[in-house]
Amino acid sequence: MKTGKKQKALAEHLKNFIRESVSCAGKKGIVIGVSGGLDSAVCLCLASAALGKENCRALYMPHHGGGKLNPDVDLLCSQFGIEPKLYDLSPMTEMFETMTGESDPVQKGNFGARMRMAFLYNEAASLKCLVMNTSNRTESMTGYFTKWGDEAGDISPLGNYYKSEITDFARYLDIPDRVLNAEPSAGFYSGQKDEDELGISYARLDQALKIIENVPGGEESPADIEKVREMIKKSGHKRNSPVKAARIY
């Protein structure tokens, strides 16, 4: 199947998945956390196409930096005709730091990710909607997510697709170049970059994952494969939470 046909088929498949998930749950639409990043942009595009903009609620929830609307979020939501709702969570992060004495920006970021999910579920409950998870397989397999935070949700359209696949798909969906070309960041703190924390580029990470998972298109790199296998091993508890003891009687 040619690339254009593959991407078209994927778009239809994911839109059908979203529609069927919402319908089967007896809900009215979806609530999605938007960051201005690639994954949430693709999810917002798919959701608005599948359900109509009137059935999609987009929340932008910064937990540091003054609570201003990210211009990329504004750009994306305008493209899909959706008015973003802003919740400034920075006062909650400041309270968390004051009460716990926590100064580690990653830990404060984890707190922010969990608070964002709480706000998403509150919004979804009030609107009778599902929460859309925006994570991808690359991050899930390597544990690059906050447990009970950004990996939570009711439906996950992109959860079985690698970051590199989503990037190619985003080009097909005409996601703005400004978003496509931005360095991936979870936004935990100013200047934070995903690949710096991972210690490997997403491109190399995906190549190693494909070899490990026997998916066509991977490239052999013993050092990368060893590194990624270790990441998968150490993060197993995050994908199977809570880890349950086996029955013995």
HUQUI-V851327 format. One line per field, one symbol per residue. ss: DSSP state (h for helix, s for strand, l for the rest). burial: 1 if it has 9 or more other C-alpha atoms within 8 Angstrom, else 0. A space follows every 50 residues. Layout:
ss: ???
burial: ???
This chain:
ss: llhhhhhhhhhhhhhhhhhhhhhhllllsssssllllhhhhhhhhhhhhh hlhhhsssssllllllllllhhhhhhhhhlllllsslllhhhhhhhhhhh llllhhhhhhhhhhhhhhhhhhhhhhhlssssllllhhhhhhllllllll llllslllllllhhhhhhhhhhllllhhhhlllllllllllllhhhhhll lhhhhhhhhhhhlllllllllhhhhhhhhhhhhhlhhhhllllllllll
burial: 00000110001001111110111000111111111111111111111111 11101111111111001000011101110101010111110010011000 01000011111111111001101100011111111111111110110011 11101111101111011011110010001100011011100111100000 0101111111110000010000011001101100111010000000000
